[in-house]
Amino acid sequence: MAAVINCAVYAAGCRLRDISIDEISDALKTPDQFVWVGLLEPEEALLRKMQQEFGLHDLAVEDALRAHQRPKLEEYGNSLFVVLRPAHIHDGRVDLGETHIFIGPQYVLTVRHGDTQAYTEVRTRCESTPRLLRKGPGFVLYAVMDFVVDHYFPVVGELEERLDALEAQIFGGEADRAAIEEIYALKRDLLELKRGVSPLVDICNRLTRFDLPVIPDDTQPYFRDVYDHAIRINETIDTLRELVTSAFEAKLSLASMAMGEVTKQLAAWAAIIAVPTMIAGIYGMNFEFMPEVHWRFGYYAVLLVMVGACGVLYSRFKKAGWL
């Protein structure tokens, strides 16, 4: 697997040519052009080479080497270091990748880790709009962030479908242990997605409000669009988390109601059975002088009383909805 996915030089919004890593220094000598490099899980030697070419900060390079960072925005002099967590569905579960973006006056370096989508589509879209790509590395940062945020929507949509199916299962009376497991799996996926989306709100807010040399003033409005999308996704995730919690509570309430119905039925039958048991117990005592003991029709009379009492109790419990 090649670590260098793309390495090209741009000027006036157009792609001039592809270059090798060793040609980056020469390309940076021309002030009106910038270099866009895309790396996939590079080895330390390659990333250190990029550090020398672009003058990257040690702390940012260390973060890019170790990965497993939370989304954030760091400013180092006249350059920016941005961490994003792209999301996709893998085997029915939310999986977060990781992208590190180095932005300087004349360069854009993207470093991808994990199972993430390639940014070929982003590069193609930028190259198809020279008027916007002319804005430089700041616009490339917007394009990558917009691409990442837009791909959160289908992930959220699939989680919504899973929640709808889960609610139908719960309120359809088909919920079982698997439903409880699905609830916890859905809560875990939403929490995972929340970790990737929530910090984006602050990142976009900083990009639109603070004076960052790498981000031209005419590029900041584009980040407001990303900010709006991040807010929408964040609010949707919060809503889904509340609905999942409500679904879990509904499941517990329905289980409690079902248990109550079973308890009432058992109590009703226990009361019905208690009547003949009590009567039989009385007449089973070994006393010589008891009423109806020597009566010819005593046995049939007692049976009739038992059946009648049980019938009355059954009728009352049936009317009350306990049976």
C-alpha positions as CSV (number, residue, x, y, z in Angstrom):
1,M,0.0,0.0,0.0
2,A,1.5,3.3,-1.1
3,A,1.8,5.9,1.7
4,V,1.9,8.9,-0.8
5,I,-1.6,9.1,-2.4
6,N,-1.2,12.4,-4.1
7,C,1.4,15.1,-4.4
8,A,0.7,18.0,-6.7
9,V,1.5,21.7,-7.0
10,Y,-1.3,24.3,-7.7
11,A,-1.3,27.9,-8.8
12,A,-4.1,30.4,-9.7
13,G,-6.7,27.7,-8.8
14,C,-5.3,25.2,-11.3
15,R,-3.3,22.0,-10.9
16,L,0.1,22.6,-12.6
17,R,1.6,19.1,-12.3
18,D,2.2,16.1,-10.0
19,I,5.6,16.2,-8.2
20,S,7.6,13.9,-6.1
21,I,8.4,14.3,-2.5
22,D,11.9,15.5,-3.3
23,E,10.6,18.3,-5.6
24,I,8.5,19.9,-2.8
25,S,11.3,22.3,-1.8
26,D,11.7,23.6,-5.3
27,A,7.9,24.1,-5.7
28,L,7.7,26.1,-2.4
29,K,10.2,28.6,-3.8
30,T,7.5,30.1,-6.0
31,P,5.4,32.3,-3.7
32,D,2.2,32.2,-5.8
33,Q,1.7,28.4,-5.7
34,F,1.1,25.8,-3.0
35,V,1.6,22.0,-2.6
36,W,-1.1,19.6,-1.7
37,V,0.1,16.2,-0.4
38,G,-2.1,13.3,0.7
39,L,-0.6,10.5,2.9
40,L,-2.1,7.3,4.1
41,E,-0.7,5.9,7.4
42,P,2.8,7.0,6.6
43,E,5.9,5.7,8.4
44,E,7.8,7.9,10.8
45,A,10.6,8.5,8.3
46,L,8.2,9.9,5.6
47,L,6.4,12.1,8.1
48,R,9.7,13.5,9.4
49,K,10.6,14.2,5.7
50,M,7.4,16.2,5.5
51,Q,8.3,18.0,8.7
52,Q,11.5,19.1,7.1
53,E,9.9,20.2,3.9
54,F,7.1,22.2,5.4
55,G,8.6,23.2,8.8
56,L,5.9,21.4,10.8
57,H,5.8,21.7,14.6
58,D,7.2,18.8,16.6
59,L,4.0,18.5,18.7
60,A,1.8,18.3,15.7
61,V,4.0,15.7,14.1
62,E,4.0,13.6,17.2
63,D,0.2,13.7,17.3
64,A,0.1,12.6,13.6
65,L,2.4,9.7,14.3
66,R,0.6,8.4,17.4
67,A,-2.9,9.1,16.0
68,H,-5.9,8.3,18.3
69,Q,-6.5,12.1,18.8
70,R,-9.7,13.9,19.5
71,P,-10.9,16.4,16.9
72,K,-9.1,19.7,17.6
73,L,-7.6,22.8,16.1
74,E,-4.1,23.9,17.0
75,E,-2.3,27.0,15.8
76,Y,1.5,27.0,15.4
77,G,2.8,30.3,14.2
78,N,1.4,30.9,10.7
79,S,0.3,27.3,10.3
80,L,-2.7,25.2,11.5
81,F,-3.0,21.6,12.7
82,V,-6.5,20.1,12.5
83,V,-7.7,16.7,13.6
84,L,-10.9,15.3,12.2
85,R,-12.7,11.9,12.8
86,P,-14.5,10.8,9.7
87,A,-17.2,8.2,10.3
88,H,-18.7,5.3,8.4
89,I,-20.7,2.2,9.0
90,H,-18.7,-1.0,9.2
91,D,-20.4,-4.3,9.9
92,G,-23.5,-2.5,11.1
93,R,-21.5,-0.4,13.7
94,V,-20.1,3.1,13.6
95,D,-16.4,3.2,13.0
96,L,-14.3,6.4,13.2
97,G,-11.2,7.0,11.2
98,E,-8.8,9.8,11.7
99,T,-7.4,12.6,9.5
100,H,-4.7,15.0,10.4
101,I,-4.5,18.2,8.3
102,F,-1.5,20.5,8.2
103,I,-2.2,23.9,6.7
104,G,0.4,26.6,5.9
105,P,0.6,29.5,3.5
106,Q,2.0,27.3,0.7
107,Y,1.0,23.8,1.6
108,V,-1.7,21.3,2.6
109,L,-0.8,18.0,4.1
110,T,-3.5,15.4,4.9
111,V,-2.5,12.3,6.9
112,R,-5.2,9.6,7.0
113,H,-5.3,6.8,9.6
114,G,-7.7,3.8,9.8
115,D,-10.4,2.8,7.4
116,T,-11.5,6.2,6.0
117,Q,-12.6,7.3,2.6
118,A,-10.0,8.7,0.2
119,Y,-10.1,12.5,-0.5
120,T,-9.9,12.0,-4.2
121,E,-13.4,13.3,-4.6
122,V,-12.5,16.4,-2.6
123,R,-9.4,17.1,-4.8
124,T,-11.5,16.6,-7.9
125,R,-14.2,18.9,-6.7
126,C,-11.7,21.6,-5.8
127,E,-9.9,21.3,-9.1
128,S,-13.2,21.7,-10.9
129,T,-13.8,25.1,-9.3
130,P,-10.6,27.1,-10.0
131,R,-12.3,30.3,-8.8
132,L,-12.6,28.9,-5.3
133,L,-9.3,26.9,-5.3
134,R,-7.6,30.2,-6.0
135,K,-8.2,31.1,-2.4
136,G,-5.5,28.7,-1.4
137,P,-4.9,26.2,1.4
138,G,-7.7,27.7,3.5
139,F,-10.3,26.7,0.9
140,V,-8.8,23.1,0.7
141,L,-9.3,22.9,4.5
142,Y,-12.9,23.9,4.1
143,A,-13.4,21.3,1.3
144,V,-12.0,18.5,3.4
145,M,-14.0,19.5,6.5
146,D,-17.2,19.8,4.4
147,F,-16.6,16.4,2.9
148,V,-16.1,14.8,6.4
149,V,-19.2,16.5,7.9
150,D,-21.4,15.7,4.9
151,H,-20.6,12.0,5.3
152,Y,-21.9,12.1,8.9
153,F,-25.5,12.5,7.5
154,P,-25.8,9.0,6.0
155,V,-24.4,7.5,9.2
156,V,-26.9,9.4,11.3
157,G,-29.6,8.4,8.9
158,E,-28.8,4.7,9.3
159,L,-28.8,5.1,13.1
160,E,-32.3,6.7,12.8
161,E,-33.5,3.7,10.8
162,R,-32.1,1.3,13.4
163,L,-33.9,3.3,16.1
164,D,-37.2,3.2,14.2
165,A,-36.9,-0.6,13.8
166,L,-36.1,-1.0,17.4
167,E,-39.2,1.1,18.5
168,A,-41.4,-0.9,16.2
169,Q,-40.1,-4.1,17.8
170,I,-40.6,-2.8,21.3
171,F,-44.1,-1.5,20.9
172,G,-45.0,-4.4,18.7
173,G,-44.6,-6.7,21.6
174,E,-41.7,-8.6,20.0
175,A,-38.9,-7.2,22.2
176,D,-36.6,-9.7,23.9
177,R,-33.1,-9.9,25.2
178,A,-31.8,-9.0,21.7
179,A,-33.7,-5.7,21.8
180,I,-31.9,-4.8,25.0
181,E,-28.6,-5.6,23.4
182,E,-29.5,-3.5,20.4
183,I,-30.4,-0.6,22.6
184,Y,-27.0,-0.6,24.2
185,A,-25.2,-1.1,20.9
186,L,-27.1,1.9,19.5
187,K,-26.2,4.0,22.5
188,R,-22.6,3.0,22.1
189,D,-22.6,4.0,18.4
190,L,-24.2,7.3,19.2
191,L,-21.6,8.1,21.8
192,E,-18.9,7.2,19.4
193,L,-20.3,9.5,16.8
194,K,-20.8,12.2,19.4
195,R,-17.1,12.1,20.2
196,G,-16.3,12.8,16.5
197,V,-18.9,15.5,15.9
198,S,-19.1,17.5,19.1
199,P,-15.6,19.1,19.0
200,L,-16.3,20.2,15.3
201,V,-18.6,22.9,16.5
202,D,-15.8,24.6,18.4
203,I,-13.4,24.1,15.6
204,C,-15.7,25.7,13.0
205,N,-16.5,28.5,15.5
206,R,-12.8,29.3,15.8
207,L,-12.3,29.2,12.0
208,T,-15.1,31.7,11.5
209,R,-14.4,34.1,14.3
210,F,-10.6,34.3,14.9
211,D,-8.1,36.0,12.8
212,L,-6.0,33.1,11.4
213,P,-3.4,34.1,8.7
214,V,-3.9,30.9,6.8
215,I,-7.7,31.4,6.5
216,P,-8.5,34.4,4.1
217,D,-11.4,36.6,5.1
218,D,-13.4,35.6,2.0
219,T,-13.1,31.9,3.0
220,Q,-14.5,32.2,6.5
221,P,-18.2,32.3,5.3
222,Y,-17.7,28.8,3.9
223,F,-16.7,27.5,7.4
224,R,-20.0,28.9,8.7
225,D,-21.8,26.4,6.4
226,V,-19.8,23.6,7.9
227,Y,-20.6,25.0,11.3
228,D,-24.3,24.9,10.6
229,H,-24.1,21.3,9.4
230,A,-22.1,20.3,12.5
231,I,-24.7,21.9,14.7
232,R,-27.5,20.0,12.9
233,I,-25.7,16.7,13.2
234,N,-24.8,17.3,16.9
235,E,-28.4,18.2,17.7
236,T,-29.7,15.1,15.8
237,I,-27.3,12.9,17.8
238,D,-28.5,14.4,21.1
239,T,-32.1,13.8,20.0
240,L,-31.4,10.2,19.0
241,R,-29.6,9.6,22.3
242,E,-32.7,10.8,24.2
243,L,-35.0,8.7,22.1
244,V,-32.8,5.6,22.7
245,T,-33.0,6.3,26.5
246,S,-36.8,6.7,26.2
247,A,-36.9,3.4,24.2
248,F,-35.0,1.7,27.0
249,E,-37.3,3.1,29.6
250,A,-40.3,2.1,27.6
251,K,-39.0,-1.4,27.3
252,L,-38.5,-1.6,31.1
253,S,-42.1,-0.2,31.6
254,L,-43.6,-2.7,29.2
255,A,-41.7,-5.5,30.9
256,S,-42.9,-4.3,34.3
257,M,-46.5,-4.1,33.0
258,A,-46.2,-7.7,31.6
259,M,-44.9,-8.9,35.0
260,G,-47.8,-7.1,36.7
261,E,-50.3,-8.9,34.5
262,V,-48.7,-12.3,35.3
263,T,-48.7,-11.4,39.0
264,K,-52.4,-10.5,38.9
265,Q,-53.3,-13.8,37.1
266,L,-51.3,-15.8,39.6
267,A,-52.9,-14.0,42.5
268,A,-56.4,-14.5,41.1
269,W,-55.9,-18.2,40.6
270,A,-54.3,-18.6,44.0
271,A,-57.4,-16.9,45.5
272,I,-59.7,-19.2,43.6
273,I,-57.8,-22.4,44.6
274,A,-57.6,-21.2,48.2
275,V,-61.4,-21.5,48.7
276,P,-61.7,-25.3,48.0
277,T,-58.4,-25.8,49.8
278,M,-59.7,-24.1,52.9
279,I,-63.0,-26.0,52.9
280,A,-61.3,-29.3,52.2
281,G,-58.9,-28.6,55.0
282,I,-61.7,-27.9,57.5
283,Y,-63.5,-31.1,56.7
284,G,-60.3,-33.0,56.7
285,M,-59.8,-32.4,60.4
286,N,-60.1,-35.5,62.6
287,F,-62.9,-34.3,64.9
288,E,-65.8,-36.6,65.7
289,F,-68.5,-34.1,66.1
290,M,-68.6,-31.8,63.0
291,P,-71.6,-30.3,61.1
292,E,-72.8,-32.3,58.1
293,V,-70.3,-35.1,58.9
294,H,-73.0,-37.7,59.2
295,W,-75.4,-36.0,56.7
296,R,-76.2,-38.1,53.7
297,F,-75.8,-35.3,51.2
298,G,-73.0,-33.5,53.0
299,Y,-70.3,-34.5,50.5
300,Y,-72.3,-33.2,47.5
301,A,-73.3,-30.1,49.4
302,V,-69.6,-29.2,50.1
303,L,-68.6,-29.9,46.5
304,L,-71.4,-27.6,45.4
305,V,-70.2,-24.8,47.7
306,M,-66.7,-25.2,46.5
307,V,-67.7,-25.0,42.8
308,G,-70.1,-22.1,43.5
309,A,-67.5,-20.1,45.4
310,C,-64.8,-20.7,42.7
311,G,-67.3,-19.6,40.0
312,V,-68.1,-16.4,41.8
313,L,-64.5,-15.5,42.3
314,Y,-63.6,-16.4,38.7
315,S,-66.4,-14.2,37.5
316,R,-65.3,-11.2,39.7
317,F,-61.7,-11.5,38.7
318,K,-62.6,-11.8,35.0
319,K,-64.7,-8.7,35.2
320,A,-61.8,-6.9,36.9
321,G,-59.5,-7.9,34.1
322,W,-57.2,-10.0,36.2
323,L,-58.0,-13.1,34.2
